[in-house]
Amino acid sequence: IKRWIVQTHQKVGDKLPQEAALIEQMGVARGTVREALASLQAQGLIKVSTGPNGGATLTQPPYERCLEAVSNFLYFQSVDIVTLYALR
């Protein structure tokens, strides 16, 4: 789904296709799509709402969440100054 978002030039605020369309488009099972959407939501990349106009909408991850991801990476890696500079 992330690759599709990039390849189709989706932007923050755009809605993702409905679950059934994602299943057909990606050629995967319903559980796989639901798990992927849950993962994207946990990463702060989408917001999922219910109701007649519900669905997944692309969001901008908060700075804190991005910082946490980089911090987790650095915690388990031996990082040299070149890598650290590239991460900035």
Secondary structure, DSSP 8 states (H G I E B T S, - for coil): -HHHHHHTT--TT-B---HHHHHHHHT--HHHHHHHHHHHHHTTSEEEE-STT-EEEE----HHHHHHHHHHHHHTS---HHHHHHH-
